[in-house]
């Protein structure tokens, strides 16, 4: 089932998410719905807070049949904890399904070590570099209550404030279902 994606301005996007247990209700259905929602919105990652659930769960799919190491890169991260970030800072133009039509260059370290459970409750501690690290960091920020716009300079944030406000009000057109916080308050 395609779920509505929560738009910028909703408090759930700024709240640190909580761990879940293996008996979380209908977890496999939720994971399937998150992948369906992400694909419908042409995304490469989706975190539970983006669908209104403040739990430590995110999914990514950066499969690229032409890119070595990414031939089948579809993963579920439950109760993830980034243990270490290192390497070189690199700029990359990021966007977010909760902040449509806003893209900004964001600096992140290129290597992470992360501990997490997959959908079968198998525990992993792995190191990622490059694009996988970038996408994981972006989604991980969501479960920490952070958005990529938080990494912008105050001047840059001020420059895009009217666009962010428009998103919050629902004064934008998107090709997928969204839930707009300011629009909800009017009812």
N, C-alpha and C positions, 0 to 999 in steps of 0.2 A: 504494500500500500504506500502510495506517495503521501508523505507527510508535509505540512506547511513548515517552511523554514522561518525561524524567528529573525526579524529584522533588527538592525542596529538600533540601540536605544532601549531594548528590552532588558530589564534588570538581570534576567537569568544569564545573559552573556557576560556579566561582570562579577558573577558569583563563583567562588571556588567550589568545584564539584566534589561529591562524596564518593568513596569507594562503594562497590556493590559486591554481593556474594553470588555464588554459583546458583542459588535458588531464586535469583531475581526473576520476577514474573514475566513469562513469555520472552525471555532474553533472545532466543534464536529468531523469533518472529521480529522483534525489534531490530536486530542486526540486519535481517533481510530487508526490512522496511527502510532502514537507513541507507543501505546500498542502492535500493530502488530510487529513493529520494535523491541521492547524490547523482546517480546516472541521469535521472530526469532533468536535473539542473545543470548538467554538463560539468560537474565538479570532479575533483580528484581526491577530496577528503571531506568528511562530515563528522562533527562532534555532537554528542548527545545534547549539550546546551543549545545547539543551533536548532533543535526541534523541541526545545522547551524543557528538557530533562537535565537537571543538575546532577548528573552521575558521570563517573570517570570512564567513559566509553567513547572511542572514536574509530572510524573506519577510513581506510585509504585504498585507492586503486590507481597506481601510476604505471600499470602494465604498458610496456612499449616493446612490441615484437622485434623492433629494429635495434634496440639498445641493450647491449650486453649487461646482464644482471637485473634487468627490468622486464624480462620476457613474461613473467607471471608474478607481478608484484601487487597482490591484493591481500590486505591484512586487516585484522581486527585487533585493537588494543584495548584491554580492560585493566583498570586500576594501574595505569602506566605511571612510572616515575622516571624522569630523566636523572640519571646518576652523574653524568659528566657531559660538559660541552667544551670542545677545544678546537684547535686548528686555526684557520685563517677566516677573518671576516669577509663575507662576500655579499654584494648587492644582488638582489633578485626582485623582479617586478611581481608583487603578490596581489592577489585579489581574494575575495571571500564571498561565499554564497549569502551570508547575512548582510553584506555591504555591497550590493550589486552596483556595477558600473563605476566603482572606485578601485583604482589600481595604483600602487605606490612602490617605489624601490625601498626595500627593507634590508638592513644588514643583519646577518646571522652568522654564527660560527658554522663551519662546514662539516663538523664531526660531532656525533652524539653517542652516548652509551645509555641505553634505556632498559628498564625492567618492566615487564608486562605479562599479562595472561592473554591467551588467544580465546577464541569462541569455544574451544574444548577444555578450557581451564588448564592448559599446559602452560607452565611458566617459562619465560625466556628472559635472558639478559644478552642483548645484542648491541653491536656497534654499527652505525650507519653513517655514510658520508654522502655529500653531494645532494642531488634532488630528493632521494628518500629522506635524508636528514632534514631537509628544508620543509617538506610536507609534514613530516612527523612533528617538528617543532611548531609549525603553524597550528596544527590540530591540538597538540598538547597545550598550547597557550589557551585554547578555548576551555579546556577542563580546569585550567588555573584561573579562569575569569579574566583573561587578557585577550585583546584584539590586536591585529597588526597595526591598526591606527594608533594604538598606545605607544608604539615605537617611533612614531613620527616626531619631529621637532615641534615645539609649541607654535612656531610660525606656520609650518606646513599644515598642522591641524586647523589653525585658524583660517587658512586659505580654503580648506575643503569643508568647513563647518556648515555652510548652507546646503551642500550636497548631502552631508550626513543627516541634517535636520529633515531634508526632503524624504530621505529613505525612512526615517523614523515615522514621519507622517503618512507614508504610503503614497507620496506624490511622485512615484516612478512607475515605469512599466517593466515588468519582468515576465519571463516565459515559464515561470514555475510558481507554485503556490507559496505565498508568504503570509506571515502574521506580523502586522505592523503595530508597535506599542502605542503610538499616539492615536492611531485610528481606533484602537480598542477602548481607550479612555473616554472617547466621545459618546459611546453607547450607554 
